[in-house]
Amino acid sequence: MPPEMTGVKHVPIPNMIERHVASPDCRVSHFIGHPMRKMRARVSYPHSPGDPGMSLYFILGVFVLCLFFAILRSLPCGKTRQGQLPPGPHPLPLLGNLLDAPGIIIPQSLDKLASKFGNLIHLRILGRPTILVGSHEIASELLEKRSAIHSDRPSSAMMDLVGASWILLKYGTEWRHQRRVFHESYSIAAVSQFHEIQEQVTRKLLRRLLVEPNNIFKSLCFASCATTVRAVYGITMSGDEDKYLAFFERAIDALRSSLEPGQYLVEVFPWLSCLPGWLPGTRFLRDAAVWRGAIEDARRVPFEEALENIRRGEHEFSMISATIQWFQTKGAISSEDMAALRDAAAMSYLGGPETIASHTKVFFLAMTLYPEVQQRAQAELDAVIGPERLPSISDLPSLPYIEAILMESMRWKQINVLGFPHQSLTDDEYNGYHIPAGSMIIPNVWAIAHDARHYPDPFEFKPERYLTEAGTLNPDVLDPRRFMFGYGRRICPGRHFSQSSLFITIACVLHTFEIRSGEDAPKTPSIFSCPKTFGCEVRVRSAEARALI
């Protein structure tokens, strides 16, 4: 376990790194000795228009042959040799349910599918069997109790092309190595070492909201990214033009584009990635080259700068510095150790800010629409915290209504309506239905979060649903944190960090500001999703609150 945090200023790591080597090629100085530079993707296409090495007739012949086998593979079939598949919309020859794919990321379409076919739905998207799971009970049974079967990740040709296969590691040794790094960095005990950083960044957010009350969402995005970059890399971001905010935004856009379901035939025909980029229909190769550069920048540049700061002794406490210290206690630091740390840090960098900012945005929307919830929360804060100080993360057990607001902000509306897909390693049976090996199993998070069996009036924002009459958390109500961060062995390892960041933001903002509807606030908000933008204003609650800021 990394040592306890004694502060966030210049934690020394004496004689760092170079005494601990696994081989001449594994010295950490090998990773940190290069000056920081922007990493650019270089994608070369194997053939040019005049190259006789790839005949157009050959390409067409291979395409026709693959098309023939794809048609055979995709012919509608409700049964396999092993048994009945779960119900679902009728697949088309060759296309399967490709035309349904864009709809599965739209809550309205998911709602219609669930109403017609139930909580276990079979689709065939780009030749791959896909199972949508719409209840917590089924998801828990398959992905937790049967995690030995359903803990793989599906491969993605586009993710390979953009150089992001490290995000979707297959179940195996490399994944377990990466997971061990995550566990050491983000266990409940380890995350407590980052609380001071989270509280410091939140205080800066309050000052920014005071100065720029009409620029809320930009401030939230910056704060969530600044918290993560400082905790992970020990780097303090300087402002809205900071390069690490730009790296994050470009990489997130690239990943979203790469992961859109049903958009790329290369997912069905991986050999398309070998075609020359000048052929019609291969724009995805040129797009992938650009996206690869954006993702590689986010993966390597902050990591290399963090290591360089450690080498010079000018670092703050961070996930990187603490994990390197932990590696040292185990002996020689291998190249595999450093690769696992680099990729775990990059996944934190790309996943953390998005999660924190999206849930915080939902919280702000709820406060504009449910002022009575805001008033009750502020009454709890006034009674427990008082006007003399700001809340801290250690106050969480004493603020059950604030915690209930956090839980309801996660449940009420989702930015991403589907969970990350799992993949079945072997055939399985559930409730008389056959789940073929290689199936993608995707939790329908939106359906689970709006299951009226667990959440009566699911489209209303009601934090009190999680509380007993005595005002304590009710263990009989399904906690959204049990499904919002994934299931089983693939559960998000950074969930404790995200929760503490979200809690301190909610508590401090409510303690110091009133959140009000702006001119563009939705009068009748969609019951399905959170709008991308909406009118929202903050005003400081009192002179005492202003003094705290």
N, C-alpha and C positions, 0 to 999 in steps of 0.2 A: 504494500500500500504506500503511495507517495507520502512524504512527511507532512505533518500538519502545517497549515499556512500560518505564518507569523506576520504577514503583511504582504503588501503587493509591491514593495520597493526593493529592487536589486537583491534578490535572493542569491547568495554566492553558491557556485557549484565548483569547488576547487578541483584543479587538475582534471578538468572535464574532458572526457571522451577519449583523448589520444592514448591513454594508458590501457584502454579497454578495446581490444581488437580481436576479431575472430580470424582474420587472415589479412595479408597485405592489401587485399582489395576491399576489405570491409571496414577500414578505418573511418570513423565518423568525420575526420577531416576531409575524407573523400567527398562527403556530402556537403560540407560547409566551406570548403576552401575556394569555391568559385564565387566571383562577384555576382550580386543579384542582377538578374537580367530577365527581360521579358521573354517567355518561351513562346515560340511561334511554331505552328504546325507546318509540317512539310509533307504534303501528299503528292506523290508522283503517280501518274497514270502509266500503266505498262506499255501502252501503244499509242501512237499518234496516227492521224488520218492516213499518212502515206506508208505506214508500217505494214508489210505483207504478212507479219507474224500472226495477225489475227484477221482472218477472212470474215467479211460480213456474212457470207453464206454459212460459215461455221457457227457464228453467233446465232443466226436465225435457226439453224438446225438444232442447236442445243436448246434454244428457247422453246421450239415446238415440242421437242421430246419432253422437256420438263413440264410444259403445259399439259401434255397428255397425261402424265402421271399425276399432276396436281388435280386434274378433273376426276380421275379415278379415286384419288384420295379424299376428295371433298364431296363425293356423291352423298345425298342425304341418307342418313342411317340412324334410326332411333335405338338400335340395339347393337351391342358388340357381341363377340363370342362369349364374353364373360357375363353379360347381363344388360339390363335396361339402363340407358343413360338418363340423367335427370331431365325433366321437361324443359322446353325452351322454344324460341321461334324457329320456324322451319328454315334450314339453310339452303342456299342456292348452289347449284353446281359451280365448282371452281371458286366462287366468291365466298361460299359459306355464309356466315352472318356479317360479312364485311360491311354491308350497308347499315347494319345495326350498330356497328362499333362506335361511330361518333356519338350516338345517343346514350351509350352507357356511362358517359361522363357528365350527363345532364340529369339533374335530379328528377325532373318531370318524367323523363323516359324510364328511369330506373323505377319510379313509382308505378308506372303502367306495367312494366315487365313483372314486378313483384305481385301486383294485383292479379295478373293473368296466370303466372306460372308458379308462384310461391317463393319460398326462401332459398331454394336450391335450383339454380337455372343453368342449363347447358347451352353454350354458344360455341360455334366453330369460327374462329377469327384468323384469317390468313393461314389456314391449314392446321391450326393448333386448337385442341379442345380446351375450352375455358369454362370454369365453374364460378358463377357469381353466388356468394353466400350472403343472405340477407337477414340472418338472425345471430345474436350473440351466442346462443346455445350451440348452434351448428358450427360456427366458427371456432368456438372454444373446444368442441369435441375434435374437430379435424386438425386444427392448427396448434393446439396445446396438448391435448391428451394423446394425439397421434402425431406428435411433432417429429418422431423418427421417420415417418413416411412423407410428411408434407412440409419439410423445412428447406427444400432446395429453392433456388431462384431460376426463373427462365432465362435462357440466353437471348441476346438481342444483337442482331447484326448491326443496327444503327449505333447502339452503344459501343460496339467494337470499333466502328468507323470513327466515332468522335473521341475515342480513347478513354472511355468511361466504364470499361468492363469491371474495373476495381470497385465500382459502386454496387454491382450485381454479382458479387462473387458466388460461385457455386458452393454447395455445402461440402466442406472438406478441410484439409490442413491449413491452407492459406486463410480461409474464412475464420477458422478457430483462432489463428494467430492474431488476426485483426480484432476479433471479438475480445480476446484477452486484454489487449491494449485498451479497448473501450471500457471494459469492466474496471480496470485499475484507475481509469480517469473519471468515470461517471457513476460509480457506486454511490449510494446515499452518503456514506462517510466521506468519500473523496470530493463529492460536489460541495459539501459544506465549506471546503477551502476556497471556493469561488464566490461565496456569499458577499464578501467585502467588495469585490469587483462589481458584482451585480448591483449592490446598493449604491456604490459611487456613480456608476453610469446612470442609474435611475435619478439620482439627485441632479445630474447634469440635464437629464430629460425634463425635469420639472422647471429648471431655469430656462430652458429653451421654450417650453410651452408658455411660460410667463411672458417672454419677449415676443414670441411668434404664435399667438393663440389661434390663428387661422391657418396654420401650416402643420396641422396635427400629424397627418399620415406620413409626411416626409420625415418629421421628427421621430416618429415611431420606428420607421424603417432604419434610420441612422442609428438609433439607440440599440435596437436588436442586433444589428451588425457589429456595432462597436463593442457590445458586451461579449459577443462570441469571439471576435478577433482578439480582444485583450485576454480573455480567459484561455483561449486555445494557444495563441502564439505569443502572448506577452507584448503585443503591439498596440499602442494607443492611437486610434484614428483621430485625424485632425479636424475634419469637417466634411461637408457634403461633397466636396470635390476629391476626397481622399481616394487614392488608387485602389484601396482594398474594398471600398464600397462599389467602385466601378467593376473590379474583378468579379465580385459577387453577383452583381446584376447581369453582367454579360454571360456568366457561366450558368446562372439559373435560367435565363432565356434560352440558352443552347440546350440545356437538359430538357426543358419543357417541349421544345420543338422536336427533339430526338425521340421522346417517349410518347408522342401522340399515338393513341391506339388506331390501328388500321390505316395508317397514312403511307407506309412504305412497303412496296412489294419485295424489297430486299430482305424483309423479315421472313417471307415465304421462300424466296430464291436467294440464299446467301451468295451464290456465285455471281449475282449481279454486281457485287462489290468489286469484281475483277475486270469489269468492262472499262473501256477508255472513257474518260470524262466528256469527250466531244460527241458521243452518241446521243441522239434524242432520248429523253426520258431518264437521263443520268444526272440531272441537276442535284439529286440528293448527294452525289459524291462531292460536288463543289460546295454545297452547304455544309457537309460534314467536315470539310477541311477548315472552314471558318470556325465552326463550333468547336472543333478539336483544339484550336488555338486558345479559345476563351476558357475552356475547361482546364487545359494544361496550365494556363497562367494561374488560375485559382488553386490548382493542386500544388504547384511547385514554388511560386514566388514567395508567398508568405512563409512557407516552411523553410526555405533557404535563408530568408532574412532572420527568422527566429533562431536558427542554428548559428548564423553569423553573430548575432547579438550575444548568444551564450558563449561562443568562442572568445569574444572580446570582454566578457564579464559585465556586459551592459544590459542584462535582461531583467525582466520582472518575472515573478512567479507565473507559471502557465502550465497547461496540460503538457506542452512539449518538455519544459524543463523538469517537471515532476516525474514524467514517464522515463526520461533519460536517467534520472537519478535511480529510479526503480530498476531499470535495466542494469545499471552498474552493480546493484546489490546481487544480481543474478550471475554476474561474471562478464564475459566478453560480449560486446554489442555487435550483433551480426548485421549484415546487409538486409536480411529478412526482417529483423527487428525495426530497422529504420524505415523500410518500405511500408511495414504495417503501421508504424506511427505516422508517417507522412499521409497515408491514405485515410486513416482514422481521423486525423486532424482536418483533412480536406472535407470529409463527409460531415464533420461537425460544422465547419465553416459554411458549407452549402446548405445543410439541412436545418441548423439551429435558427438563424435569423428569420427564415421563411415561416417556420412553425410559430415562433414567438410573435412575430408581427401580425400574422393572420388572425390568431386568436385574440390578440389585443384589439385589433380592428373590430372584430365581432363584439367585444366588450363595449367599445365606444358606441357602436350602433345601438346596442341594447340600452345603454344609459340614456340615449336621446329619445327612445321610444317608451321606456319604462321608468319615469322619474321617481315613482314610489320605491322602486328597488334601490335607486341611488340614495334616497333619503334614509332608508332603513340601514343601508351599509354605512353611511356617514354617522348615523346614531351609534352604531356599534363601535366605530373607530373613535368617536369622541369619548365614549364611555371607557374603552379599554386603553387607548393610547393617550388621549388628552391632547391639549393644545401646545404642550411644551416640546414635543419631539416628533420626528417622523417614524412611521412603522419600520420595523426591520423584519427580516425573514424569520428570525426566531420567534416572532409574534404569531406565526401561523396557527399554532394550536389554540390560541386564545381568541381567534377571529373566525368562528365557524361560518358566519354568513358571508364573509369575504371569500372563504374557500369555496362555499357553495356557488358564488358568482363565478369563480374561476371554472368550476366544473360545468356550469350551465353555459358559459361562453364557449367551451369546447364542444358541447353537445348541440347547441341550438342551430348553428349554421356552420357549414364546412366550406373551406376553400377547395379542398380536394375531397370529392365525394366517394372515392374508392381508395382502399388501402393498397399498399404495395403487394404485388402478386407473389404468392408462393408457387412452388412446383412440386408435383408428386413424384417421388422417386420410384414407387412401385404402384401396381394396381391396388385399389381399395374399394370397399363397399360401405355405403351408408344408407340405412333405412330402406334397403331394397334396391338402391341405385348404385350403378357401377361408376367408379371414378377411374378412368384409364391412367396408367403411368404416363408421365409427361404432361399431365393437365396443369394449366394455370389455375390456381385457386385464388380468387380475389374477394376479399371482404367488402361487402357493400356497406361502407361506413355510414352513408347517409340513411339507409334503411334501418340499420341497427340503432342509430342515434334518434330516430323518430318512431321507434317501435312503441305503440300505445300501451302494450302490455307492461312495459317498464316505465314509460313516461306518459301518463295521461295528459291530454292537451299538449301533444308534442311540439306544436308550432308556436307555443307561448313560451316566453322567457320567464321561468319560475324557479329561482334559486331555492325557494323554500321546499321544493319537492325533495331535496336531499336531507332535510332536517326533521328531527323528531319534534314533538310538541314542546319538549324541554329545550329546544334550540341547539341540540347537538347533532352531529352527522349521523344519519340513519344508515346502518350497515345493510339494511334490507333493500335499499334502492341501488340499482346498478350504477356504479361509479363510471362515468364516461372515460376516465383515464385507463380503464381496463381494456378498451378497444381503440381509443384514438391513437395510441402509439404502437399499434400492431399486436401480433399474437405470437406466443410460443418462443421458439429459439431465435426468431427474427424480430422480436420486439425492439423498439427504438432504444438503444443504450443511453441516449442523451435525455431521456424523458424527465429525470429528476432535475437536471439543469434547466430544462425548458419550463417546468412547473414553477421552480423557485423564481425564475426571471419574470414569468407571467404574474405570479402572486405579488411580488414586490412592486411591480408596475401598477397593478390594479389598486393595491392598498395605498400607495403614496399619491397616486393621482386623485383618488376619491377623498383622501384626507386633506388635500390642499385646493382642489378645484371643484367647481360645478360644471358638469358636462351638459350642454344644451344643444337643441336642434339648430342647424343653420338654415340658410335660405333654400338649400338644395336637399334638405332632408326628405327621405321618402315618406309621404303621408300614409300610404298603404304599402308597406314593404312586401316584397315577394316572400311567400312562405317557404320557398325552396332554397334560396341561397342569399348570401350577403352581397349587396351591390358593390361594384368595384370602387365607386366613389359615392359619397353622400355628404350633405351639409352637416357640419359639426363645429361647435365652438366651445372653448373652455374659458371660465372666469374664476379668478382666485376667490376662495370662499370668504376670507376675512383678512384683517391686518395681521392677526397672529399667524395665519397660514402663509402670508407673504413673507413674514419674518423667517419662517422655517425654510422657505425656498432659498 
